[in-house]
Amino acid sequence: MENNRVSRPLLLTGLIVALIMFVLLTIGGIITMIALPAAMDAAGLGDTGSMGEAVLLISMFIVGVIAVFAILGIIFSAISISRWNLPPEEFDKKKGMITTTFVFSVIIVVLQIIGLLSAFDVLTLIETIVLLVAAIFIMIDRNKNKALLEKAKTDAQNASLEKQLAEENQASQPANPNDQAV
């Protein structure tokens, strides 16, 4: 039986980069959730009453949502990495985790863009661009699998046809060359 493994370098690259970005976003989110209340108190914004509390709660909520999606992204991208070189048929059956990793990447990119609109910083811009490129890489090789499935199906049909023709040729040939009609 021949090995039908397919190399998907863009998928592997996208998943590894996404995994690294998810880890960085998780660490950054945890640090932010710990440091934000202290920073607001130090700036005197915690003493402004309900307005300061509202800003703190909204900020903590947004950071928390990004951290949750990043943690889920870590799990899904780590599982998906093992699927980068599966044969097209198996890959097609197990592409759900890869799609989920893509979706979490896009959700985080959208949340990061919303954050950039309210307060621009270069680190968030770089994180957003890198995660967007990773998501594009993931989707490129995920979508290429359709063509690989078609090729595998065509190859299987051709192999079946060749086998059938070989059997027909073998059946039409006499078993003993001396048995040929004169």
C-alpha positions in Angstrom: 0.0 0.0 0.0 1.5 3.3 -1.0 1.9 6.3 1.4 -0.6 9.1 0.4 0.7 11.7 2.9 0.6 15.2 1.6 2.8 18.0 2.7 1.0 21.3 3.6 3.7 23.7 4.5 1.5 26.8 4.7 -0.9 25.0 7.0 1.9 23.9 9.3 3.5 27.4 9.3 0.1 29.1 9.9 -0.7 26.7 12.8 2.6 27.2 14.5 2.5 31.0 14.1 -1.1 31.0 15.4 -0.1 28.8 18.3 2.7 31.2 19.3 0.4 34.2 18.9 -2.3 32.6 21.0 0.3 31.9 23.8 1.5 35.4 23.7 -2.0 36.8 23.7 -2.9 34.6 26.7 0.2 35.7 28.7 -0.5 39.3 27.8 -4.1 39.0 28.8 -3.3 37.5 32.2 -0.7 40.2 32.8 -3.1 42.9 31.8 -5.9 41.5 34.0 -3.5 41.6 36.9 -1.9 44.9 36.2 -4.9 46.9 34.9 -6.6 47.5 38.3 -3.3 48.5 39.9 -2.4 50.9 37.0 -5.9 52.5 37.2 -5.5 53.1 40.9 -2.0 54.5 40.4 -3.3 56.9 37.8 -6.1 58.0 40.1 -8.8 56.6 37.8 -10.0 54.1 40.3 -11.1 56.9 42.6 -13.5 58.5 40.1 -16.4 56.3 41.2 -18.6 54.4 38.8 -17.0 55.8 35.7 -13.6 54.4 36.6 -15.2 51.1 37.6 -17.1 50.9 34.3 -13.9 51.5 32.3 -12.1 48.9 34.4 -14.9 46.3 33.9 -15.2 46.9 30.2 -11.4 46.7 29.8 -11.2 43.5 31.9 -14.1 42.0 29.9 -12.5 42.6 26.5 -9.1 41.4 27.7 -10.9 38.3 29.2 -12.7 37.5 26.0 -9.5 37.7 24.0 -7.7 35.5 26.6 -10.5 32.9 26.5 -10.4 32.8 22.7 -6.6 32.6 22.8 -6.7 29.7 25.3 -9.2 27.8 23.1 -7.0 28.7 20.1 -4.0 27.2 21.8 -5.9 23.9 22.3 -7.3 23.8 18.7 -4.1 24.8 17.0 -2.0 22.3 19.0 -4.4 19.5 18.0 -4.5 20.6 14.4 -0.7 20.6 14.0 -0.7 16.8 13.8 -3.0 16.9 10.8 -0.8 18.9 8.5 0.4 15.9 6.5 -2.6 13.6 6.4 -3.8 12.0 3.2 -6.6 14.1 1.5 -9.4 11.7 2.6 -8.4 11.7 6.3 -7.7 15.4 6.2 -11.2 16.1 4.8 -12.7 14.2 7.7 -10.6 16.0 10.4 -10.6 19.5 9.1 -13.0 20.8 11.7 -10.3 21.6 14.2 -8.4 23.5 11.6 -11.4 25.5 10.6 -12.1 26.3 14.3 -8.5 27.5 14.7 -9.0 29.8 11.7 -12.3 31.1 13.1 -10.7 31.8 16.5 -7.8 33.6 14.7 -10.3 35.8 12.8 -12.3 36.6 15.9 -9.2 37.7 17.8 -8.1 39.7 14.8 -11.5 41.5 14.7 -11.3 42.2 18.5 -7.8 43.5 18.1 -8.8 45.8 15.3 -11.7 47.1 17.4 -9.1 47.7 20.2 -6.8 49.5 17.7 -9.6 51.9 16.7 -10.0 53.0 20.3 -6.4 53.1 21.3 -3.6 52.5 18.8 -0.4 50.8 19.7 2.2 49.2 17.5 2.4 45.9 19.4 -1.3 45.2 18.9 -1.0 46.1 15.2 2.0 43.7 14.8 0.1 40.9 16.7 -3.0 41.5 14.5 -1.1 41.4 11.2 0.9 38.3 12.2 -2.3 36.5 13.4 -4.1 37.5 10.2 -1.3 36.1 8.0 -1.3 32.9 10.0 -5.1 32.6 9.5 -4.6 33.2 5.7 -1.9 30.5 5.6 -4.2 28.1 7.4 -7.1 28.7 5.0 -5.0 28.5 1.9 -3.8 24.9 2.5 -7.1 23.9 4.0 -8.9 24.9 0.8 -6.2 23.2 -1.4 -7.4 19.9 0.0 -10.4 20.0 -2.4 -8.1 19.8 -5.3 -6.1 17.1 -3.6 -9.3 15.1 -3.1 -10.2 15.4 -6.7 -6.7 14.3 -7.8 -6.8 11.3 -5.4 -10.3 10.3 -6.7 -9.1 10.6 -10.3 -5.9 8.6 -9.5 -8.0 5.9 -7.8 -10.3 5.7 -10.8 -7.3 5.5 -13.2 -5.7 2.7 -11.1 -9.0 0.8 -11.0 -9.4 1.1 -14.8 -5.8 0.0 -15.4 -6.3 -3.0 -13.1 -9.5 -3.9 -14.9 -7.8 -3.6 -18.4 -4.9 -5.7 -17.2 -7.3 -8.4 -15.9 -9.2 -8.3 -19.3 -5.9 -8.6 -21.2 -4.8 -11.5 -19.0 -8.2 -13.3 -19.5 -8.1 -12.9 -23.3 -4.6 -14.4 -23.5 -4.5 -18.2 -23.6 -3.0 -19.8 -20.6 -0.7 -22.0 -22.8 0.8 -20.5 -25.9 0.6 -23.9 -27.7 -3.2 -23.8 -27.3 -3.5 -21.0 -29.8 -5.8 -21.7 -32.8 -4.0 -22.7 -36.0 
